[in-house]
Amino acid sequence: MRFAALTFEKGPTLEKPETGAAPLGDLPEWDLSDLYSGEDAAELKRDLDWLEQACVDFATDYEGKLAALDAKDLLDCVLRDEKITQVAGRIMSYAGLRYYQQTTDAGRAKFLSDCQEKITNFTTPLVFFSLELNRIEDDRLAALMAENADLARYEPVFRRIRAMKPYQLSDELEKFLHDLGVVGDAWERLFDETIAGLEFEVQGESMGIEGTLNLLTEQDRATREAAARELARVFGGAIKTFARVHNTQAKEKEIVDRWRGMPTAQTGRHLSNDVEPEVVEALRTAVVAAYPRLSHRYYELKRKWLGLDRMQVWDRNAPLPMEATRKIGWDDAEQMVMSAYSAFDPRMGEIVAPFFSKGWIDAGVKPGKAPGAFAHPTVTDAHPYVLLNYLGKPRDVMTLAHELGHGVHQVLAAGQGELLSSTPLTLAETASVFGEMLTFRKMLDTAKTDAERKVLLAGKVEDMINTVVRQIAFYDFECKLHAARRAGELTPDDINALWMSVQAESLGPVFDFMDGYETFWAYIPHFVHSPFYVYAYAFGDGLVNALYSVYAEGAEGFEDKYFEMLKAGGSKHHKDLLAPFGLDATDPKFWDKGLSMIEGFIDELEAMEG
């Protein structure tokens, strides 16, 4: 089944989370009653009971019979599958969101686990659906879709399911793997609970991981160094646990991939992203080749601004010396993002407004709350929810803009229905990165001084480096990790060495790396929750940079085309979505267009130096 899964959406946020205590106004919290009123809600029991029976009925009515269905009956089958997906997704969204509000709460963890186990058990009899669908001959399925336009609408769903046909196992083994999924989820929860439970002591103050990571963005260099060294100390103390999680997850993936006959560890991610491996490789090659023109060049500029002979890792996200330390209250952050979105198109502002007024955002930092930020779409008959850890820095405003971009995308795509609304990860970052760009441009246009413009430009370049350069470096780290795990168990030192092998190459020659930095792979959730997710950030940033260039050039009807692209959800391939804008991600030169925008910002910063 394809019920909604919770994933952390904003990788760069976790690279540079923004926290710290300050009066920020009334920070909103989630109202999850739009899903269910509580764990014991009658409507939740009703949905669980319905789901159990619906799965039994579905299997009784269709198992062993798919190949013989006519077009109308196959459509009815798909619609029933879609309804099951929706109800299961609502239950798991509620359980997951409650858990991420307080991952250290044993009751919430148990409730999530119990819901996952029930739904896994309920839906195991449905594994036959995709397996039998893949046994229908291509000509037969094409004829059925030609006969029924409503059925033909689900062609993208069939195409993505049938992409797995070469890697399909026996029905019995597929059911076994489906049941075994709850074990892998337990390792993810171990990771989440370990991270949320870590305690750090910096300059006499005890704090969690969000507060400690935030100190890496403080003006005072001694504070940044103290935070970096404390992160290294605590990560080092827990490194065996993190190494065990990664070893187990990577080994499990290797076993499944081997049985399925997948040629690489990345193949499954490319298939789920509906993207060709050569397109991802072209992106990776373009970004790695651009390291000297992007990160190396920018960090050399930053070294001079900071007045340093060498950069240390705790200087990477340091504010510029001329940057005023300020906290942006929640009301001001709301106004900034609403203004930027509405200026692009009033319809954007109308979509975003309920997030602020109806309990769709959980913004404050709290003990046990999941770190970072994400936007979760829940199900198409509800609405998305946004999680932040907001504490008032300018980059927090950009994170808010990013996650609300996801929210806009998810709201617009909901009209496609449960099976067609969800976009591949490579396209899921489109609206979020575009929303960031709109907000950044709005702030840049209102800059009052050259110094303020410089700070904004530098901040944007750092965001883009974290989104493009850092995420491709992360992708290379994962590729090396999974390849090495195929040869045997990896010690913490082995994983540390793989992490360091991508750091100097991506960040450049101006950096020194303190003892202990080799453990900083340990807290990145994407490696555990969604292997090879990270290249989607670079894909999305490059795509949006190219898209924004078309907008900036004044392309006629851009706004309407943009809305149509978001409304399409997962119903179209990236090539078809970009065609109306005259763009093509399969063209290797496409990525250079996106990277040139980052270079242009660095050019402007260099020009400011005279």
Secondary structure by P-SEA (a helix, b strand, c coil): cccccccccccccccbbbbbbccccbbbbbcccccccccccaaaaaaaaaaaaaaaaaaaacccccccccaaaaaaaaaaaaaaaaaaaaaaaaaaaaaaaccccaaaaaaaaaaaaaaaaaaccccaaaaaaaaccaaaaaaaaaaccccccaaaaaaaaaccccccccaaaaaaaaaaaaaaaaaaaaaaaaaaabbbbcccccccaaaaaaacccccaaaaaaaaaaaaaaaaaaaaaaaaaaaaaaaaaaaaaaaacccccaaaaaaaacccaaaaaaaaaaaaaaccccaaaaaaaaaaaacccccccccccccccccccccccaaaaaaaaaaaaaaacaaaaaaacccccccccccccccccccbbbbbbccccbbbbbbbbccccaaaaaaaaaaaaaaaaaaaacccccccccccccccaaaaaaaaaaaaaaaaaacccaaaaaaaaaaaaaaaaaacaaaaaaaaaaaaaaaaaaaccccaaaaaaaaaccccccccccccccccccccccccccccccccccaaaaaaaaaaaaaaaaaaacccaaaaaaaaaaaaccccccccccccccccccccaaaaaaaaaaaaaaaaaaaaac
